[in-house]
């Protein structure tokens, strides 16, 4: 069957959207379908996996049995316009009140497929019919994350904690994340925070919801002059699994996420995850496979919200003291926790795969 995936794919922007589109397409190909990739953010050779290159098309042609697009909902009329059925729109909005003028575009898809129950409930509460919502969890490619390749870090510290920021949005809660690390460890501890970040500064993105990471880092170093080691990793890494393999713990203190791929990827690499206990990541993270940071549910500031802010939007404010305590516990008792949580970490990674997600989408097809 002909399947079209039209969205950001190979231009190097909005990394998570691109990964979802590429991996779903790869799974459809494995299942024997004819897949065409239409990249709406251009095609840069360094962002095109060799195995997908033969399937890239400049524009859609004819009608498709199934169309799939992970994009902002107002793009559905254009990206799902080449067939009259099996138009599957994927979207997650990183706040609890999506823009009302955008919700109406759900009429241009046959099935609306957010990635988590948390995300699905938000859309159901904000105007998308419940019967149209079908949660399709994101996944991982188990084969990719079974690699033994290890990214070469500069640090010689025993325990490495990975903070995978990508784009430094306000909702990533970077300031308090660093503060928790500063409260947990000092330069005398055998630990290093490895920060993966793509953007250089706020000046590259004039959106008010993007912060200057390096300003925050400078302020952190002033507040914590004896802080434990930090190593920066910047730029494109062909195999993210190699970076996970170089670390022991993956840490996240976001104010809101609708899924959080890095946490699931970390589980696939058998890493200990520490994350906020409210949001889309709780679809797969729980007390049996991870550390969950407690926090308070608070009003979400307007500058944290994309497109149209709402005074009723909510987010979690993770407790810095709880995060610091869990970081210390994870580092000091790492082997004990890995032995205890290891079976559920493995089971979770095997459950949430792109192959399973692709099969779920095909099961929805008419």
C-alpha positions as CSV (number, residue, x, y, z in Angstrom):
1,X,0.0,0.0,0.0
2,X,1.2,3.6,-0.7
3,X,1.9,5.6,2.4
4,X,2.9,9.3,2.5
5,X,4.6,11.0,5.3
6,X,4.6,14.8,4.8
7,X,6.1,17.0,7.5
8,X,9.5,18.3,8.8
9,X,11.8,15.4,8.1
10,X,15.3,16.1,6.7
11,X,16.0,19.8,7.3
12,X,17.5,19.5,10.8
13,X,14.7,21.4,12.5
14,X,12.3,20.3,15.3
15,X,14.3,17.1,16.0
16,X,11.5,15.1,17.7
17,X,9.1,15.6,14.8
18,X,11.6,14.5,12.3
19,X,12.5,11.4,14.3
20,X,8.9,10.3,14.6
21,X,8.3,10.7,10.9
22,X,11.4,9.0,9.9
23,X,11.0,6.1,12.2
24,X,7.3,5.5,11.4
25,X,8.2,5.4,7.8
26,X,11.1,3.0,8.4
27,X,8.7,0.7,10.2
28,X,6.1,0.9,7.4
29,X,8.9,-0.1,4.9
30,X,9.8,-3.1,7.1
31,X,6.2,-4.2,6.9
32,X,6.4,-4.1,3.1
33,X,4.6,-0.9,2.2
34,X,5.5,1.7,-0.4
35,X,6.5,4.8,1.6
36,X,7.1,8.3,0.3
37,X,8.7,11.0,2.4
38,X,7.9,14.7,1.6
39,X,10.2,16.9,3.7
40,X,8.6,20.3,4.2
41,X,11.7,21.8,5.9
42,X,14.0,21.0,3.0
43,X,16.5,18.2,2.6
44,X,20.0,18.7,4.0
45,X,22.3,15.7,3.1
46,X,23.7,15.5,6.6
47,X,20.3,14.9,8.1
48,X,19.2,12.2,5.6
49,X,19.8,8.5,6.8
50,X,21.2,6.5,3.9
51,X,18.5,3.9,4.1
52,X,15.7,6.5,3.6
53,X,17.3,8.4,0.7
54,X,15.6,6.3,-2.1
55,X,12.2,7.1,-0.7
56,X,12.4,10.9,-0.7
57,X,10.0,12.7,-3.1
58,X,9.9,16.4,-4.0
59,X,6.1,16.5,-4.0
60,X,3.1,14.2,-3.5
61,X,1.7,12.4,-6.5
62,X,-1.8,11.0,-6.8
63,X,-3.8,9.5,-4.0
64,X,-2.4,7.5,-1.1
65,X,-3.9,4.6,0.9
66,X,-2.6,6.2,4.1
67,X,-1.3,9.6,5.0
68,X,0.5,10.4,8.2
69,X,1.9,13.7,9.4
70,X,3.3,14.9,12.7
71,X,2.9,18.6,12.5
72,X,1.1,21.6,14.0
73,X,-2.6,20.9,13.4
74,X,-3.2,23.9,11.1
75,X,-1.0,22.1,8.5
76,X,-3.4,19.2,8.3
77,X,-5.3,20.7,5.3
78,X,-2.1,20.8,3.2
79,X,-0.2,17.8,4.4
80,X,-3.1,15.3,4.5
81,X,-4.7,16.4,1.2
82,X,-3.9,13.4,-1.1
83,X,-6.5,10.9,-0.3
84,X,-10.0,10.8,1.1
85,X,-9.5,8.3,3.9
86,X,-6.9,7.1,6.4
87,X,-5.7,10.7,7.0
88,X,-3.8,10.4,10.3
89,X,-2.8,13.6,12.0
90,X,-0.2,13.5,14.9
91,X,0.2,16.4,17.2
92,X,1.2,17.3,20.7
93,X,0.8,20.8,22.2
94,X,3.2,21.5,25.0
95,X,0.6,23.2,27.3
96,X,-2.7,22.2,28.8
97,X,-4.8,24.7,26.7
98,X,-4.2,24.5,23.0
99,X,-5.0,27.5,20.8
100,X,-8.8,27.4,20.2
101,X,-8.5,28.7,16.6
102,X,-6.2,25.8,15.7
103,X,-8.4,23.0,17.2
104,X,-10.9,23.4,14.3
105,X,-8.4,22.0,11.9
106,X,-9.0,18.5,13.3
107,X,-11.7,18.2,10.7
108,X,-9.0,17.7,8.1
109,X,-7.9,14.4,9.6
110,X,-9.8,11.1,10.0
111,X,-7.9,10.0,13.2
112,X,-6.2,12.4,15.6
113,X,-3.2,10.6,17.2
114,X,-1.4,12.3,20.1
115,X,1.4,10.3,21.7
116,X,0.2,9.9,25.3
117,X,-2.9,9.6,27.4
118,X,-1.9,12.9,29.1
119,X,-1.9,14.6,25.7
120,X,-5.1,12.9,24.5
121,X,-7.0,14.1,27.6
122,X,-5.9,17.7,27.0
123,X,-7.2,17.6,23.4
124,X,-10.5,15.9,24.5
125,X,-11.0,18.7,27.1
126,X,-10.4,21.3,24.5
127,X,-12.8,20.4,21.7
128,X,-11.5,17.4,19.7
129,X,-14.2,14.7,19.8
130,X,-13.1,11.8,22.1
131,X,-14.1,9.2,19.5
132,X,-11.7,10.8,17.0
133,X,-8.7,10.6,19.4
134,X,-6.5,7.5,19.2
135,X,-3.4,7.6,21.3
136,X,-0.4,6.2,19.4
137,X,2.6,6.1,21.8
138,X,5.9,7.1,20.3
139,X,8.6,4.5,20.4
140,X,12.2,3.6,19.8
141,X,14.1,1.5,17.2
142,X,15.4,-1.3,19.4
143,X,18.1,-2.3,16.8
144,X,19.5,1.3,16.8
145,X,19.8,1.4,20.5
146,X,21.5,-2.0,20.8
147,X,24.7,-0.5,19.4
148,X,27.8,-0.8,21.5
149,X,29.2,2.4,20.1
150,X,30.2,4.9,22.8
151,X,30.5,8.7,22.2
152,X,33.9,9.9,23.4
153,X,33.5,12.3,26.3
154,X,36.3,14.5,27.7
155,X,35.4,13.8,31.3
156,X,37.1,11.2,33.5
157,X,34.4,11.2,36.2
158,X,32.9,7.9,37.2
159,X,29.2,8.9,36.9
160,X,27.9,10.8,33.9
161,X,24.5,12.4,34.0
162,X,23.0,13.3,30.6
163,X,20.8,16.4,30.2
164,X,19.5,16.3,26.6
165,X,18.1,19.8,26.1
166,X,18.2,20.2,22.3
167,X,16.4,23.6,21.9
168,X,16.5,25.6,25.2
169,X,12.8,26.5,25.6
170,X,11.6,28.1,28.9
171,X,9.4,25.0,29.6
172,X,12.6,22.9,29.8
173,X,13.2,24.5,33.2
174,X,16.9,24.8,32.6
175,X,17.7,27.2,35.4
176,X,16.2,25.0,38.1
177,X,17.6,21.9,36.5
178,X,21.1,23.3,36.9
179,X,20.3,24.5,40.4
180,X,19.3,20.9,41.4
181,X,22.6,19.7,40.1
182,X,24.4,22.4,42.0
183,X,22.6,21.5,45.2
184,X,23.3,17.8,44.8
185,X,27.0,17.8,44.0
186,X,30.3,19.8,44.3
187,X,33.6,19.6,42.5
188,X,34.7,17.0,45.0
189,X,32.1,14.5,43.7
190,X,33.0,12.0,41.1
191,X,30.2,13.1,38.8
192,X,29.8,15.1,35.5
193,X,26.7,16.6,34.0
194,X,26.8,16.1,30.2
195,X,24.6,18.7,28.5
196,X,23.5,18.1,24.9
197,X,22.3,21.3,23.3
198,X,21.8,22.4,19.7
199,X,21.0,26.1,19.8
200,X,23.8,28.6,20.5
201,X,21.7,31.4,22.0
202,X,18.4,33.2,22.1
203,X,19.6,35.5,19.3
204,X,19.2,32.6,16.9
205,X,15.5,32.3,17.7
206,X,13.4,35.4,18.3
207,X,10.6,33.5,19.9
208,X,10.0,34.7,23.5
209,X,9.8,31.1,24.7
210,X,13.4,30.4,23.9
211,X,16.1,31.3,26.4
212,X,19.8,32.0,26.2
213,X,21.3,28.8,27.7
214,X,24.7,30.3,28.1
215,X,23.4,33.2,30.1
216,X,21.8,30.7,32.4
217,X,25.0,28.7,32.6
218,X,27.1,31.8,33.5
219,X,24.6,32.7,36.3
220,X,24.8,29.1,37.5
221,X,28.6,29.2,37.7
222,X,28.5,32.4,39.7
223,X,25.9,31.0,42.1
224,X,27.7,27.7,42.5
225,X,31.5,28.4,42.1
226,X,32.3,24.9,43.5
227,X,29.8,23.1,41.3
228,X,30.6,19.6,40.0
229,X,31.9,19.2,36.5
230,X,29.8,20.1,33.4
231,X,30.7,19.0,29.8
232,X,28.9,20.5,26.8
233,X,28.1,18.4,23.7
234,X,27.0,20.5,20.7
235,X,26.0,19.9,17.2
236,X,24.6,16.9,15.3
237,X,25.4,13.4,16.5
238,X,24.6,10.6,14.0
239,X,24.0,8.1,16.7
240,X,22.4,9.4,19.8
241,X,22.6,5.9,21.3
242,X,26.3,6.4,21.5
243,X,25.8,9.4,23.7
244,X,23.4,7.5,26.0
245,X,26.0,4.7,26.1
246,X,28.6,7.2,27.4
247,X,26.4,8.2,30.3
248,X,24.8,6.4,33.3
249,X,21.8,8.6,34.2
250,X,19.4,10.7,32.1
251,X,18.0,13.7,33.9
252,X,15.0,15.8,33.1
253,X,13.1,18.5,35.1
254,X,10.8,19.9,32.4
255,X,7.7,21.9,33.4
256,X,5.7,20.0,30.8
257,X,6.3,17.3,28.2
258,X,3.8,15.4,26.1
259,X,6.0,12.3,25.7
260,X,9.8,13.0,26.0
261,X,11.6,10.7,23.6
262,X,15.0,11.1,25.4
263,X,13.6,9.3,28.5
264,X,12.4,6.4,26.5
265,X,15.6,6.3,24.5
266,X,17.5,6.2,27.7
267,X,15.5,3.2,28.9
268,X,16.3,1.5,25.6
269,X,20.0,2.0,26.4
270,X,19.4,0.6,29.9
271,X,20.0,3.9,31.7
272,X,18.5,5.2,34.9
273,X,16.0,8.0,34.3
274,X,15.2,10.8,36.7
275,X,12.2,12.9,35.5
276,X,9.2,15.0,36.6
277,X,6.3,13.0,37.8
278,X,3.6,14.8,35.8
279,X,3.2,14.9,32.1
280,X,3.3,12.7,29.0
281,X,6.4,10.8,30.1
282,X,4.3,9.2,32.9
283,X,2.7,7.2,30.0
284,X,5.8,5.0,30.2
285,X,7.8,6.2,33.3
286,X,6.7,5.0,36.7
287,X,8.2,4.1,40.1
288,X,9.2,0.6,38.9
289,X,11.4,1.8,36.1
290,X,12.6,5.3,37.0
291,X,13.0,8.0,39.6
292,X,10.1,10.5,39.6
293,X,10.5,14.1,40.9
294,X,7.6,15.5,42.9
295,X,6.4,19.0,42.3
296,X,3.5,21.5,42.5
297,X,1.0,22.2,39.7
298,X,1.1,25.9,39.0
299,X,-0.1,28.4,36.4
300,X,1.9,28.4,33.2
301,X,3.3,31.8,32.3
302,X,2.2,33.2,29.0
303,X,5.8,33.4,27.7
304,X,6.1,29.6,28.1
305,X,3.2,29.0,25.7
306,X,3.4,28.8,21.9
307,X,1.0,30.6,19.5
308,X,-1.8,31.7,21.8
309,X,-1.3,31.8,25.6
310,X,-4.1,31.0,28.0
311,X,-4.3,32.2,31.6
312,X,-5.7,28.8,32.5
313,X,-2.8,26.7,31.3
314,X,-1.0,24.6,33.9
315,X,2.4,23.0,34.4
316,X,4.5,21.3,37.0
317,X,7.1,23.1,39.1
318,X,9.4,20.2,40.1
319,X,10.9,20.5,43.6
320,X,14.6,21.3,43.5
321,X,15.2,19.6,46.8
322,X,13.5,16.4,45.7
323,X,15.4,16.4,42.4
324,X,18.7,17.0,44.2
325,X,18.0,14.1,46.7
326,X,17.1,11.8,43.9
327,X,20.3,12.7,41.9
328,X,22.4,11.9,45.0
329,X,20.5,8.6,45.6
330,X,20.9,7.6,42.0
331,X,24.7,8.3,42.0
332,X,25.5,6.9,45.4
333,X,23.4,3.7,45.0
334,X,23.6,3.3,41.2
335,X,24.3,-0.4,41.0
336,X,21.6,-1.2,43.5
337,X,19.0,0.8,41.7
338,X,19.9,-0.7,38.3
339,X,19.6,-4.2,39.7
340,X,16.2,-3.3,41.1
341,X,14.7,-1.4,38.2
342,X,16.5,-3.2,35.4
343,X,13.8,-5.7,34.5
344,X,11.1,-3.1,34.2
345,X,13.5,-0.8,32.2
346,X,14.0,-3.6,29.7
347,X,10.3,-4.5,29.5
348,X,9.2,-0.9,28.9
349,X,11.7,-0.4,26.1
350,X,10.5,-3.5,24.4
351,X,6.9,-2.4,24.6
352,X,7.2,1.1,23.1
353,X,8.7,0.6,19.7
354,X,8.2,2.3,16.3
355,X,7.2,-1.1,14.8
356,X,4.3,-1.3,17.4
357,X,3.3,2.3,16.7
358,X,3.2,1.6,12.9
359,X,1.1,-1.5,13.4
360,X,-1.3,0.5,15.6
361,X,-1.7,3.1,12.9
362,X,-2.3,0.4,10.2
363,X,-4.9,-1.2,12.5
364,X,-6.8,2.1,12.4
365,X,-6.9,2.1,8.6
366,X,-10.1,1.5,6.8
